[in-house]
Amino acid sequence: DGVDTSNAFAELNPDDVYEGTMVNISANGFAFQTRETEFADCKGENIIVKVPDFPVEQGRVLEGTIIRSTDNAGTHIVGCRMPEDRIEIGNYVSRNYSE
C-alpha cells in the first residue's frame, strides 16, 4: 500500500465538503484522516474524496464506501473500499511503494 500525504477533500453529500489528508491508497481502497467530527460514526456511508495533487489522474477523484473510522486522539482515520479495482492506481503503488 502506498502512503501519500496529499490534501484530500471529502464529500458525504454534495453540499458538505470536509478537509483531510490522505494516509493510504491501493488499487481497491484508500484511507484519509480528518479532525471533522462528522466522520466519528460514518461506517457504511458512500463518499467521494478529491485529491487534486495525486500524481495519477485517475486517482484524483475517489469513490468508495466507508468500512471503518477510528478515532485517534481526535483525528478520525477513515478507511474506504472502492467499488472496483483501479488498475492505474495499483500500478502507481507498485512502482513507487513496493519493497
NORPE-V89303 format. One line per field, one symbol per residue. phi: phi as a letter, one per 30 degrees, with the letter a starting at -180 (. if undefined). psi: psi as a letter, one per 40 degrees, with the letter a starting at -180 (. if undefined). A space follows every 10 residues. Layout:
phi->???
psi->???
//
This chain:
phi->.ccbcddbbc bdaddbccda bdbaabdbaa bbbacdddcd bbejddbbbc bdcddcedcd bccacdcabc dchjcccccb cddadcedde dddedcbdd
psi->iihhfiiihh hdidehhiia hheiiadeii iiiieheeed geheiiihhh gdehdhdeee hhiahheihh hgfehhhhhi hidiigdddd dddddeei.
//
